[in-house]
Amino acid sequence: MLTKRIIPCLDVSNGRVVKGVNFENLKDAGCPIEVSKLYNSLGADEICFLDITASIEKRSLLFDMIRKISEQIFIPLTVGGGISKKMDVRELLNSGADKISINSSAVNNPNLIHELSSNFGSKSIVVAIDAKKNKKKKKWEVFTHGGRNPTGLDVLSWCKKVEQLGAGEILLTSMDKDGTKNGFDNELISEVSKNVNIPIIASGGVGSLEHFLQGVLHGNADALLAASVFHYKLLSIKEVKEYLSKNDVPVRL
């Protein structure tokens, strides 16, 4: 089993870290720069910075903030939100981002994935997918624009396509589980993991140490992303890693 990564997620709106439930009712959770510094010191393997309103507001990313964060941390930084062209990616990488995450723009223009991976390398390109279960059809649908827009796309088909187009990693968020603290959607994560050969970052719903373990054992996730449990100090990164290690899951201690 390969080493599993623990990744705190910073959902940023109006220059502040926020967290909600099922993508709604957002609450303030601090300054992105200070929160990033803290997680860097506490043993996070990476940090994921998502500007969750950039696509909706059709504005450019917070390049100055990315630059300030990258100067303060010594672990990989993934940045997403509002990225729609090669120039955005170049500026983000020049600002200190290690990887970029695209979501809505990838659905609108799938060839963007190929263009970016060809220019910057697949390891720099993460495709974020917000998935919601369609109970009638018994499958998951892709949503965009911060979970506001249904696309009609089947999640498994889309995951296969983004891999073919050159994505290096998939950030898979369950909208049904987001912020609930009821555990990852391991059925979803496992199905996607079976169908692609690139790493899957599990996101949405973690609320306990056991949930992290289940994400690995039942979801077969390569990395585990969490927000509110870390932001509100319900769990620490150290606790999570020690628990996983005691249960024979390899982590960077």
C-alpha positions in Angstrom: 0.0 0.0 0.0 1.4 3.4 -1.0 1.7 6.2 1.6 -1.7 8.0 2.1 -1.7 11.8 2.2 -3.7 13.9 4.6 -4.8 17.2 3.0 -6.6 20.0 4.8 -8.8 22.0 2.4 -9.3 25.7 2.5 -12.5 26.7 0.8 -12.1 30.5 0.3 -14.8 33.1 -0.3 -14.3 36.8 -0.1 -10.7 36.3 1.0 -11.7 34.1 4.1 -11.7 30.4 4.7 -15.3 29.2 5.0 -17.1 25.9 5.6 -20.7 24.8 5.1 -22.9 21.8 4.8 -23.9 20.3 1.4 -22.2 23.4 -0.1 -24.5 25.8 1.7 -24.7 27.9 4.9 -21.1 29.0 4.9 -19.4 30.0 8.1 -16.1 31.8 8.6 -13.1 29.7 9.5 -10.2 32.1 9.5 -7.5 33.8 7.4 -6.2 31.6 4.6 -2.5 32.6 5.1 -2.6 32.0 8.9 -4.6 28.7 8.5 -2.1 27.5 5.8 0.9 28.3 8.1 -0.7 26.4 10.9 -1.4 23.2 8.9 2.1 23.3 7.5 3.5 23.3 11.0 1.1 20.5 12.1 2.2 18.0 9.6 -0.2 18.3 6.6 1.1 16.5 3.5 -0.4 19.1 1.2 -2.8 22.0 1.3 -5.7 22.5 -1.1 -6.8 26.1 -1.7 -10.2 26.4 -3.5 -11.5 29.8 -4.4 -15.1 28.6 -4.4 -16.8 31.7 -5.8 -14.3 32.6 -8.5 -16.2 30.7 -11.3 -19.6 32.1 -10.2 -18.3 35.7 -10.0 -16.3 35.2 -13.2 -13.3 37.0 -11.7 -9.6 36.2 -11.6 -7.9 34.2 -8.9 -6.4 35.6 -5.7 -2.8 35.6 -7.0 -1.4 37.8 -4.3 -2.8 35.6 -1.6 -1.4 32.4 -3.3 2.0 34.1 -3.4 1.9 35.0 0.3 0.8 31.4 1.3 3.5 29.8 -0.8 6.1 31.9 0.9 4.9 30.6 4.3 4.6 26.9 3.7 7.0 24.1 2.7 4.5 21.5 1.4 2.7 21.2 -1.9 0.0 23.7 -2.6 -2.9 22.9 -4.9 -5.0 25.8 -6.1 -8.4 25.8 -7.8 -11.3 28.0 -8.7 -12.0 30.1 -11.8 -9.1 28.7 -13.8 -10.1 28.6 -17.5 -7.0 29.2 -19.6 -3.3 28.4 -19.9 -2.3 31.9 -18.8 -4.1 31.4 -15.4 -2.1 28.2 -14.8 1.2 29.8 -15.7 0.6 32.7 -13.3 -0.5 30.4 -10.5 2.6 28.2 -10.9 4.8 31.3 -11.0 3.0 32.5 -7.8 4.0 29.4 -5.9 1.3 26.8 -6.6 2.5 23.3 -7.2 -0.7 21.9 -8.7 -3.8 23.5 -10.1 -7.3 22.1 -9.9 -9.9 22.7 -12.6 -13.6 21.8 -12.3 -16.3 23.9 -14.1 -13.9 24.9 -16.9 -13.0 21.3 -17.6 -16.6 20.3 -18.0 -17.2 23.3 -20.3 -14.1 22.6 -22.3 -12.7 19.1 -21.8 -9.8 19.8 -24.2 -8.5 22.2 -21.6 -7.3 19.2 -19.6 -5.2 17.9 -22.5 -3.8 21.4 -23.2 -2.8 22.0 -19.7 -1.3 18.6 -19.1 0.6 18.8 -22.3 2.1 22.2 -21.4 2.7 21.8 -17.7 2.7 18.0 -17.1 0.0 15.8 -15.9 1.3 15.8 -12.3 0.4 19.5 -12.1 -3.2 19.0 -13.2 -5.9 17.9 -10.8 -9.5 17.7 -12.0 -12.0 18.3 -9.2 -15.4 16.6 -9.5 -18.4 17.5 -7.4 -20.7 14.4 -7.4 -24.3 14.0 -6.3 -26.3 10.8 -6.3 -29.3 10.6 -8.6 -31.4 8.1 -6.6 -33.8 7.4 -9.4 -31.0 6.5 -11.9 -28.8 5.0 -9.1 -25.7 6.7 -10.3 -23.8 9.9 -9.6 -24.1 13.2 -11.6 -21.4 15.8 -12.1 -22.2 19.3 -10.8 -20.3 22.6 -11.5 -20.0 26.2 -10.3 -19.7 25.3 -6.6 -22.3 22.6 -6.8 -25.0 24.9 -8.3 -25.3 23.6 -11.8 -26.2 20.0 -12.7 -24.5 18.9 -15.9 -26.2 15.6 -16.8 -22.7 14.0 -16.9 -22.3 10.6 -15.4 -19.4 10.7 -12.8 -17.8 7.4 -13.7 -17.8 8.2 -17.4 -16.4 11.7 -16.7 -13.6 10.3 -14.5 -12.5 7.9 -17.3 -12.5 10.8 -19.8 -10.5 13.1 -17.6 -7.9 10.4 -17.1 -7.7 9.9 -20.9 -7.3 13.6 -21.5 -4.2 13.8 -19.2 -5.4 14.6 -15.6 -2.8 13.5 -13.1 -5.2 13.2 -10.2 -9.0 13.5 -9.3 -10.3 15.4 -6.4 -13.7 13.7 -5.8 -16.2 15.5 -3.6 -19.5 13.9 -2.5 -22.0 16.7 -2.3 -24.4 14.4 -0.4 -21.7 14.0 2.3 -20.1 17.4 2.3 -19.9 18.9 5.8 -22.2 16.2 7.3 -19.4 14.5 9.4 -21.1 11.2 8.5 -18.1 9.7 6.7 -16.9 9.7 3.2 -19.1 8.3 0.4 -17.0 5.2 0.1 -19.3 3.6 -2.4 -18.6 6.5 -4.8 -14.9 6.6 -4.1 -14.5 2.9 -4.5 -16.4 2.8 -7.8 -14.3 5.6 -9.2 -11.1 4.0 -7.9 -11.9 0.8 -9.7 -12.4 2.6 -13.0 -9.3 4.8 -13.2 -5.6 4.4 -12.7 -4.8 7.9 -11.4 -4.8 8.9 -7.7 -8.2 9.7 -6.1 -8.4 12.3 -3.3 -11.5 11.6 -1.2 -13.5 14.6 -0.1 -16.7 15.3 1.7 -18.1 14.0 5.0 -15.3 13.0 7.3 -16.1 13.5 11.0 -14.1 10.9 12.9 -10.8 9.0 13.0 -12.6 5.9 11.8 -13.9 7.7 8.8 -10.4 8.4 7.6 -9.6 4.7 7.9 -12.7 3.7 6.1 -11.8 6.0 3.3 -8.7 4.0 2.7 -10.0 0.5 3.4 -13.5 0.8 1.9 -13.0 3.7 -0.5 -9.5 2.8 -1.6 -8.6 6.5 -1.7 -5.1 7.6 -2.3 -5.4 10.8 -0.3 -7.9 12.0 2.3 -9.1 15.6 2.3 -10.9 17.3 5.2 -11.9 20.7 6.2 -14.2 21.4 9.2 -12.8 18.7 11.5 -9.4 20.4 11.2 -10.6 24.0 11.0 -12.7 23.6 14.2 -10.1 21.5 16.0 -12.3 18.4 16.3 -9.3 16.3 15.2 -5.7 17.1 14.6 -3.6 16.0 11.7 -1.2 14.2 14.1 -4.1 12.2 15.7 -5.3 11.2 12.2 -1.9 10.0 11.1 -1.1 8.2 14.3 -4.5 6.4 14.1 -4.0 5.4 10.5 -0.4 4.2 11.3 -1.7 2.0 14.2 -4.1 0.5 11.8 -1.3 -0.4 9.3 -2.0 2.4 6.9 1.3 4.0 5.7 1.5 7.7 6.3 4.2 10.3 6.6 4.6 10.8 10.4 
